[in-house]
Amino acid sequence: MKKYSIFVIAVMLFSGLKAQDPHFSQFFASPLTLNPAFAGKFDGTWRLAANHRDQWPSIPKAYVTTSASIDFGILKSKLPEGDIFGIGISGVSDASANNQLKLNYGSLTLSYHKALDDNGYNTIGAGFQGSYSSMNLDISKLTFESMLQQNGFTGQSGEVLNNGNNQSYLDMNAGLLFSGSSNGINNYYLGASMYHINKPKVSFKDQNWHLNGRVTVHGGGSFPITDVLNINPSFIYQLQDKASETILGAAFGFNANGDNDNPTNVYLGSWLRLNDAIIPYIGLEFSGFRIGASYDVNISSLKAATNNRGGSEFSIIYIRKPAEVKGIPCPRF
């Protein structure tokens, strides 16, 4: 069974190398992999974010993805009231097929948000991101179809990496983001981004495959229902080559301590990845931290192979706030 699993993943790697980027079910908790325009767009002085995803745990280490980022606003005293100039640094590590295919990249992000009204509740922003990526493939431990003979697996695949087992490339990404509020308490936003604008060449074999652009449209908001209860809906649609993904859902937030300035919020909700998985979510927010956990329950045709185990995911965000800050509603989910 283990050899069969590795064989399946190997086929996916070579046939779908130009298909889909690493992704998170908690897309709202990984701002700089979602949209470069998110850099600096939060209520505070700086923000740390980290995410970890283990997909298809029934196949050992099929896909394991980790990301981390820090972003903050700069030149605040020199900008017009309500404007934000953001900068962010982020990195992603993605390992597939029990660490046989590894992708690591680091990114630098710049964004600018222009206030559309005097109080800064409504803004429009753009962000640009440059990345350096490195991809490594260890072919020695993979199993291929050519190794399957009448007498079983021969252990010799005949596969040759003519361009070497390591590929590195530069990448360019960009995005737009509108964020608004009708009363200074609620928030709604809509954004769009494109990654791999320059379509870098990535190839271990003879042909030079181009990494196809990933187009993302996303949105959401946070709306109070009562003094202590709010709802946080969000959605994302992504398209890359022939691969697409649509996720939508919401989380209810309960203010457990009743303090609006420094709340302790408990979140409970669920998202749905269409034709693929149900994603229950639980979160806790306190003292600038927001910790989230989710689990993909597979409902697609893959559920027999994965035993309905789509994958676990954890996120943590910390936003540093000064003692006195003007609270401007910003995207949260």
Secondary structure, 3 states (H helix, E strand, C coil): CHHHHHHHHHHHHHHCCCCCCCCCCCHHHCHHHHCHHHCCCCCCCEEEEEEEEEECCCCCCCEEEEEEEEEEEECHHHCCCCCEEEEEEEEEEEEECCCCEEEEEEEEEEEEEEECCCCCCCEEEEEEEEEEEEEEECHHHCCCHHHEECCEECCCCCCCCCCCCEEEEEEEEEEEEEEECCCCCCEEEEEEEEECCCCCEECCCCCCEECCCEEEEEEEEEEECCCCEEEEEEEEEEEECCEEEEEEEEEEEEECCCCCCCCCEEEEEEEEECCCEEEEEEEEEECCEEEEEEEEEECCCCHHHHCCEEEEEEEEEEEECCCCCCCCCCCCC
